[in-house]
Amino acid sequence: ASASRYPSVCVESTRSPKCSHDFYPKTAMALSSGPFKLRNCSTWASSRRSAYFEIRPSVGDHVVLSRWVAEAKLILLHIGYNPDVFSSLSSTRTGDEYKWARETREMKKANRRIYDELSYQMTKTVDPGREREHNGTIAIGRFFLRKGPHDGLLYPAVAMGGNADNMALRPSAVPKLRPYAVEFNRITDICDGQMQLEQLESAVKWDSDGRLHWNARPLQWVLRARGERITVGEYDGEWVAHAPDGTEVFPE
C-alpha cells in the first residue's frame, strides 16, 4: 500500500533533550493525558495540532513529538462520525468528507442507534478534574481493542472540537509504521484555540536502544542535487513538501 501520513504521537517532557537518558519511545507509546489511558494501547493523533491539544499543555511546557508514516494499510474501526456529534462539538465539519461516514447513516435503524450511542459516549467532553466521566469512553475502547481484525480505532479529536482525528492503535500495528523524525518544542503561547511553539531541537537518527541523536536546529528540508526541486504547501496547519513525481519529502 502507498504510504499514508499518520505523523505524530506526543509524549509530555520537561527534561532537556541534552539529558543522556532521553530515549525514543519505541513500543510503549502513549499520550500522557486524554481519554485513552489504556493498557497495551498507543494513542496517536493525525496531525501535530491535534497531538498538542490532546495533552493540554501550558505556556512554557516542553513537549517531545515524534513523527511517523504508515507504510502498510491500517484497518481502523471508526466511532463518533455522527452529524450530531460534530454539531455538539461546534465543529466546522460534519464527517461528510469521508465516504464510510456517509455510508454509516444508511445502516439499518437498530444498528444506527447502537452506533449513535457509542459515538455519543466516545466523544463526551469532560472538564479537567472530572476525568472519571471518561470511564464509558475507556470501556468502549477496551472492548473494541480487545479482539477483531482491525488495527485500532479512529474517532474525532474532542480537544480540537472534532476538527481533526485521533487513533488508538494496538501495539501489533506498530510494525506497519515507520518513525522519521522527533521534535523537542516549547509552547510559547496559547490563545483563542491557537497554539504557538518554538522548535528547539530535532532528531532523525537514533541508536538501536532508542537513544536519540539530537541536532541543534529545527527540522528542515534538504536538497542535495543541483536542480532538485520540491513543492511546499499547507496541509492541516503544517507545511508538507512533495517531489515533482508526487512523492512526499520528509524533513530531516
N, C-alpha and C positions, 0 to 999 in steps of 0.2 A: 504494500500500500504506500502511497505517496505520504511524505512527512506532513503532519499536521501540527500546528503550534499550540501547545499547552505549556506556556513558558515558565510558570512560576509557582513556587511554594515558599512561604515565608517562615522564618524561624526568628523569634524575637531575640535580640542580643544586646547586651550593654557592655560587652568586652571590646577592647581594641583588636582590630584584625592582626596586629603585630604579636599578639599572645601566641606562644608556641603550642598551646593546647586548643587552638581553634581548628576544628575538624569539619570536613564536609559531611552533611547528613546523608549517608549512603542508602540505608534501607529503613531506618526508623524516622521517617519524615512526618511531621505533623505541625499544624498550627498551634500556637501557644494558647489560643482562645477561640471562641466560636462554638457553634452547636455540635460539631462532630469531634468530641473528645473520645474517640472510640479506640479500643484496643485492637491492634492488628489492622489499623486503617490509616491511610495517609490522606490529608485534606489538601486539595490543590485549588488554585484559582486560575481562571482562563485569561487573566490579564494582570499586569503589575498593579494597576489601580485597585482592582478588586482584592488582591492579596494584601495590600497595605490596609485597606479599610476593615478587613476581617480581623486583624489583630488589634484594632482600635488603639493605635499608638498616640503618644502625646508629643508636643513640640519638644525637641531636644533628644528624643529617643533615637537610639542607633538600631538599625534593622539589617539583618543579613537576608538577602533574597537570592534564591538560585533559579536559574532559567533552564527549562527543559524543552525538548521537542519529541513528539511521538513519531517513531519510525515504523510502527505497525498499527493496524486498525485497533482502536479501543471500542469495546462494546459497552455502552453506558445505558443504564436504566434511568429514564427521566421521571422526575416527580416535581410538581409545582407549576407546570406550564398551563395555567388556567387564567383566562382573562380577568376573573375576579381577583385573583392573587395579585396580578400586576397592577390592577386598579387600586387595591388596598395599600400597595406599597408606593403609590403615586409615581409609578414607573413611566418612562417615556416610550415603552414598548408594550406589546400585548402577547408576544410569543408567536405571532403570525409569521415571523421571518423564518420559522422552522416548519418544514412540511410535516414532520412527525407530530408536532404540537397541534397542527390543524387537524390531522387525522385522528388524534385522541378525542376530539369533540364529536367524532362520528361513531364512537363506540356505543354499544348497547346501553340503555339507560341505567341499568343496575351497575354495570362496570364503570360507567361515567361517575356515578355517585360515589363509588369507592375511591376512584382516582381523585375526585374533587376534595373528599375529606382528607385523604393522605396529603394532598397538596396544601390544604389549609394548615394541617399540623406541622408540615415540614417548613413552612415559611412564616410562622408566627414571629412577630417582633417582640423581643424581650429586652427590658431596660437593664442597664448594668446593676448588679446586685441581686437580680431575680433570675439567675441562671437556672434555678430548679425548674422553671417553667419550660425549659428545653427538654425535659425528660421525655415528652412524647416524640419529639424530633429524634432524640437519641435512640429510642426504642424502634422507631421505623427504620432508621439507618442500620441498626444491628440486625434486624430481621432480614432486610434485603441484601445485606452484605455477607450474610452467613453462608448462603449457597446460591447456585444458579450459574448460568453460562456467562454472565456479564462481568466486566472488569471493575465496575463501580457504579456510582450514582451521579447524575447530573441534575442540578437544581439551581434556581435563581439565587443570586447573591443578595440576601436581605440587607446586608450592611450597605449596599450601594443602591437600595431602592429597587432591586430587581433589574438594574440596568447592565448587569454582567452575569456570568455564570460561574458556579463553583462545582468542583467534583470531589467526591470521596472515593478514593481508589483502594482496592485491595493491594497488599504488598506483592501479590503474584503478578500484578500488572506492571510493576516497576521495570522488568526487563524489556518491556516494549518502549521504554522512554530512554532518552539519552540526555544527560546534562551537558550544557555547553558553556555556561558562564555563571559566576557568582558575583553579587554586588554587596558592598558594605556602604550603607547610606545613613544619613542623619536627617530626621524630619525637621524642617526649618519653619514651617507654617501650616496651619490648618484653619480654613475659613470658608464658610458657606459651601460645605461639601467638597471643597477642593483641598488637595494636599500638595505642598511643595517640599522637595527634598534635595539634598546635596549628596552627590555620589562621591565618596571619599576614596574608595579602593575598589579594585576588581580582581578577579582571578579566572583564568581559563585553563589552568593546569593544576593537577593535584596528584599526590602520591597514591599508591595502591592502598595505603591505610587511611586515605581520606584527608591527609594534611594538605592544606591549601597553599598555593604559591601566589601570594598577593602581589599585584602590580601597584605602584604608587600613582595611579591615574584611573580615571573612569574608563568604562568600555568605549571602544571606538572601532570604526570600520577601517580596514587596512587594504589598500590597493597596491599590489606588488609588481604588476607588469605594466609597461608603458602602453598607454591606450586603453587600459582596463576601465570599465565603466559600471556604475551601479545606479539604480533609480531609487530614491528615498521618498517614502510617503508616510502619512499618518494613518495608524490603524489602532483604534480603541485607545486613543490617548497616548500612544507612543510611536516613535519612529521605527519603520521597518524598511529594509533595503532588499532589492532584488537585482539579480544579474539580467542581462538582455534576454536570456532564454527563459526567464520567469522563476528561476531557482532562487530561493531565499538565501541571502548572505547574512550570516550571523556576526555580530560584533565580537571583538576579542580584546 
